[in-house]
Amino acid sequence: MKFVENYRITTDTMALMEEYHQDYNTIIYDKNGMYCTKQTVRLLLNEACIERISTYEGRIKAIRQRFPYRKKTPLIICLQERLCAFPTTSPDNYGCIWILPHQIHTCFVRNGQLIVAFKNGMELPLSCSLYIFNRQRERTANCLSYFEHSLSN
């Protein structure tokens, strides 16, 4: 795992995992490898939104005004890039993992543990159920589709 000072979320980003460690706060699963950074997950998500002329809070508020997703709200980072993310648990919980679904190949249960497999072959064990994972993926797709459609009209 390589340390990076300033990571930037792109379409290569697969997942962000909060980790309290003396040397870093986040483990990043990227198409090109695993990284760690002192930046928090919330800071990374907010910076990604700001780069695209919004904020984390603004994006979450917009989703909540259009959908009844009050908890574990998906985040649309950029419509043009179809870049979005969803939390596997409450973002306020320690260890919340954010998944960026465009890099998912499949998900499955192995020995009672949910595993998400990415297109590059990396696997990430998750602590949520397959039902919750699929529901979060569906919510994210609904949001992306809704906002893409509303902007094209």
TIMIZA-822414 format. One line per 2 residues: number of its first residue (from 1); their letters; for each residue z, y, x negated of N, C-alpha, C. Coordinates in steps of 0.02 Angstrom, whole numbers, plus 50000, padded with zeros to 5 digits. Example, Ala and Ser with C-alpha at 12.3 -4.5 7.8 and 13.67 -1.06 7.14 Angstrom:
BEGIN
1) AS) 50390:49716:49340:50390:49775:49385:50390:49835:49340; 50354:49888:49358:50357:49947:49316:50394:50002:49355
END
This chain:
BEGIN
1) MK) 50000:49941:49957:50000:50000:50000:50000:50062:49955; 49955:50107:49968:49947:50167:49927:49980:50227:49961
3) FV) 50016:50267:49922:50047:50328:49948:49996:50383:49950; 49993:50420:50006:49951:50479:50012:49993:50538:50033
5) EN) 49981:50594:50002:50019:50655:50017:50002:50682:50086; 49937:50690:50100:49914:50718:50164:49860:50674:50193
7) YR) 49878:50633:50241:49830:50590:50274:49800:50627:50334; 49736:50615:50346:49701:50646:50402:49675:50591:50447
9) IT) 49694:50593:50511:49671:50543:50560:49596:50552:50572; 49559:50497:50566:49486:50496:50578:49470:50434:50619
11) TD) 49406:50422:50630:49386:50361:50665:49398:50299:50623; 49417:50306:50559:49436:50249:50517:49509:50228:50528
13) TM) 49548:50271:50559:49619:50257:50571:49625:50204:50626; 49667:50154:50614:49675:50099:50662:49743:50100:50696
15) AL) 49796:50116:50658:49864:50117:50687:49909:50159:50643; 49961:50187:50675:50013:50226:50641:50080:50195:50659
17) ME) 50119:50177:50608:50183:50145:50621:50239:50185:50588; 50286:50206:50630:50344:50243:50606:50387:50196:50563
19) EY) 50408:50220:50505:50448:50180:50460:50496:50226:50423; 50560:50215:50431:50609:50255:50394:50621:50222:50327
21) HQ) 50597:50253:50276:50602:50228:50207:50617:50289:50164; 50651:50279:50109:50668:50337:50068:50607:50373:50039
23) DY) 50551:50337:50032:50492:50367:50002:50437:50386:50051; 50441:50362:50114:50389:50378:50163:50416:50371:50233
25) NT) 50379:50400:50282:50398:50398:50353:50349:50360:50396; 50288:50350:50372:50236:50319:50412:50195:50271:50371
27) II) 50180:50213:50402:50132:50166:50373:50069:50174:50413; 50013:50182:50379:49949:50194:50411:49903:50134:50399
29) YD) 49878:50107:50453:49828:50055:50449:49760:50089:50456; 49721:50085:50404:49657:50119:50401:49603:50066:50387
31) KN) 49543:50079:50409:49487:50034:50397:49479:50018:50322; 49500:50065:50280:49492:50057:50207:49555:50032:50172
33) GM) 49608:50016:50210:49669:49990:50180:49731:50016:50213; 49788:50000:50184:49852:50023:50210:49878:50080:50166
35) YC) 49905:50130:50198:49932:50188:50163:50002:50203:50189; 50039:50241:50151:50103:50267:50175:50106:50341:50157
37) TK) 50145:50378:50196:50150:50450:50186:50218:50474:50209; 50239:50531:50182:50301:50563:50205:50291:50596:50273
39) QT) 50228:50609:50292:50214:50640:50357:50237:50593:50412; 50266:50622:50465:50287:50581:50522:50227:50566:50566
41) VR) 50235:50516:50609:50182:50498:50655:50166:50558:50700; 50217:50590:50726:50207:50647:50771:50170:50704:50735
43) LL) 50188:50717:50673:50153:50768:50634:50080:50750:50623; 50066:50687:50607:49997:50665:50597:49956:50673:50661
45) LN) 49985:50653:50718:49949:50660:50781:49938:50733:50800; 49989:50774:50789:49983:50846:50805:49931:50879:50760
47) EA) 49932:50863:50696:49882:50892:50649:49811:50871:50669; 49803:50809:50690:49737:50785:50712:49713:50825:50773
49) CI) 49758:50839:50818:49741:50879:50878:49725:50951:50858; 49766:50980:50814:49756:51050:50793:49688:51057:50758
51) ER) 49669:51009:50716:49603:51011:50684:49547:51014:50735; 49562:50989:50795:49512:50987:50848:49529:51038:50904
53) IS) 49563:51092:50884:49578:51151:50925:49622:51136:50986; 49676:51099:50975:49725:51087:51027:49791:51069:50993
55) TY) 49839:51044:51032:49902:51020:51004:49919:50954:51038; 49963:50916:51007:49988:50854:51037:50016:50868:51106
57) EG) 50060:50918:51111:50091:50935:51175:50040:50955:51227; 49990:50994:51208:49938:51015:51255:49898:50957:51281
59) RI) 49880:50911:51237:49841:50852:51258:49881:50807:51304; 49944:50796:51287:49987:50754:51330:49997:50787:51398
61) KA) 50007:50853:51399:50016:50889:51462:49954:50883:51506; 49895:50889:51476:49832:50883:51514:49826:50814:51545
63) IR) 49841:50762:51508:49838:50694:51534:49887:50686:51592; 49948:50711:51583:49999:50702:51635:49984:50742:51698
65) QR) 49945:50796:51692:49926:50833:51752:49871:50798:51791; 49832:50756:51759:49777:50721:51793:49793:50649:51811
67) FP) 49842:50619:51777:49860:50549:51788:49935:50541:51796; 49957:50488:51829:50029:50477:51838:50061:50442:51779
69) YR) 50038:50456:51719:50062:50422:51659:50118:50464:51627; 50177:50460:51653:50233:50500:51629:50265:50471:51566
71) KK) 50262:50405:51560:50291:50371:51502:50236:50337:51463; 50244:50334:51397:50193:50303:51353:50124:50332:51367
73) TP) 50121:50398:51373:50059:50433:51389:50008:50426:51333; 49946:50405:51348:49894:50402:51297:49876:50472:51273
75) LI) 49847:50476:51214:49828:50539:51184:49754:50540:51169; 49718:50587:51198:49648:50597:51181:49647:50650:51126
77) IC) 49630:50629:51065:49630:50675:51008:49566:50716:51007; 49509:50682:51018:49444:50716:51017:49394:50678:51061
79) LQ) 49370:50712:51113:49321:50681:51157:49254:50668:51122; 49231:50715:51082:49166:50707:51049:49165:50646:51003
81) ER) 49220:50633:50969:49224:50575:50924:49249:50513:50961; 49268:50520:51025:49299:50467:51064:49362:50441:51028
83) LC) 49397:50487:50997:49457:50472:50957:49519:50479:51001; 49554:50425:51012:49613:50426:51053:49664:50375:51027
85) AF) 49724:50380:51053:49778:50336:51030:49826:50323:51087; 49860:50266:51084:49911:50252:51133:49973:50222:51100
87) PT) 50032:50238:51127:50094:50210:51099:50107:50141:51130; 50137:50097:51090:50154:50030:51115:50223:50029:51148
89) TS) 50264:50078:51133:50329:50087:51165:50337:50162:51177; 50394:50183:51200:50405:50255:51208:50399:50288:51139
91) PD) 50362:50343:51135:50357:50379:51071:50424:50403:51045; 50474:50407:51088:50541:50428:51067:50580:50370:51035
93) NY) 50557:50309:51043:50591:50251:51013:50574:50244:50940; 50624:50227:50900:50612:50213:50830:50563:50155:50823
95) GC) 50517:50162:50778:50470:50108:50765:50410:50105:50811; 50401:50157:50852:50343:50158:50898:50279:50155:50856
97) IW) 50234:50111:50877:50170:50104:50844:50116:50135:50889; 50076:50178:50860:50019:50207:50896:49956:50170:50874
99) IL) 49918:50147:50923:49856:50110:50910:49797:50155:50927; 49747:50156:50882:49685:50192:50896:49633:50138:50914
101) PH) 49618:50131:50979:49583:50072:51004:49511:50061:50981; 49478:50111:50954:49407:50102:50934:49399:50052:50878
103) QI) 49452:50036:50841:49447:49989:50785:49472:49919:50803; 49492:49908:50866:49518:49842:50886:49460:49792:50892
105) HT) 49471:49734:50863:49424:49679:50873:49448:49634:50930; 49511:49614:50928:49540:49572:50980:49616:49575:50976
107) CF) 49649:49548:51025:49722:49539:51021:49738:49471:51049; 49792:49442:51024:49810:49374:51044:49884:49363:51031
109) VR) 49910:49309:51058:49980:49291:51048:49983:49231:51001; 50022:49239:50948:50032:49184:50900:50107:49173:50893
111) NG) 50130:49113:50909:50201:49095:50905:50245:49145:50944; 50221:49165:51003:50259:49211:51045:50256:49284:51024
113) QL) 50217:49299:50973:50211:49368:50946:50141:49395:50960; 50137:49455:50990:50073:49486:51002:50045:49512:50936
115) IV) 49983:49496:50923:49949:49517:50862:49886:49556:50883; 49875:49614:50853:49812:49649:50862:49772:49639:50798
117) AF) 49710:49617:50807:49665:49606:50750:49612:49661:50752; 49604:49694:50695:49557:49749:50690:49489:49725:50663
119) KN) 49439:49766:50670:49371:49748:50651:49365:49731:50577; 49408:49759:50534:49405:49745:50463:49443:49682:50443
121) GM) 49472:49647:50492:49508:49585:50477:49583:49593:50471; 49608:49654:50466:49681:49665:50462:49712:49646:50529
123) EL) 49774:49620:50525:49812:49603:50585:49878:49640:50583; 49901:49660:50643:49964:49697:50650:50005:49665:50705
125) PL) 50064:49638:50689:50108:49612:50742:50140:49669:50781; 50144:49661:50847:50173:49712:50890:50232:49684:50928
127) SC) 50277:49729:50947:50337:49707:50984:50330:49713:51060; 50272:49736:51084:50262:49741:51156:50227:49677:51181
129) SL) 50226:49670:51247:50192:49612:51277:50117:49624:51281; 50081:49569:51291:50008:49575:51300:49992:49616:51362
131) YI) 50033:49608:51415:50023:49646:51476:50028:49722:51462; 50081:49743:51428:50091:49814:51412:50034:49839:51368
133) FN) 50016:49799:51317:49962:49819:51272:49898:49830:51311; 49879:49783:51353:49817:49790:51392:49821:49847:51441
135) RQ) 49879:49859:51471:49888:49915:51517:49879:49981:51480; 49906:49987:51420:49899:50048:51380:49826:50059:51360
137) RE) 49793:50006:51343:49721:50011:51326:49681:50035:51386; 49696:50007:51444:49661:50027:51505:49675:50099:51523
139) RT) 49737:50121:51518:49754:50191:51532:49715:50238:51485; 49711:50220:51422:49675:50260:51373:49601:50265:51390
141) AN) 49572:50208:51408:49501:50207:51428:49490:50249:51491; 49536:50246:51539:49531:50286:51600:49531:50361:51583
143) CL) 49577:50382:51540:49582:50452:51521:49518:50476:51486; 49495:50436:51439:49435:50453:51401:49375:50460:51448
145) SY) 49367:50412:51492:49312:50413:51539:49316:50474:51586; 49376:50488:51612:49385:50544:51658:49366:50610:51624
147) FE) 49392:50623:51565:49379:50687:51533:49307:50693:51507; 49278:50637:51486:49207:50639:51467:49163:50656:51528
149) HS) 49179:50625:51584:49141:50638:51645:49150:50710:51669; 49212:50734:51667:49225:50802:51693:49191:50855:51649
151) LS) 49185:50842:51584:49152:50891:51540:49076:50887:51545; 49049:50831:51566:48976:50824:51571:48949:50854:51636
153) N) 48993:50871:51682:48971:50901:51746:48976:50977:51745
END
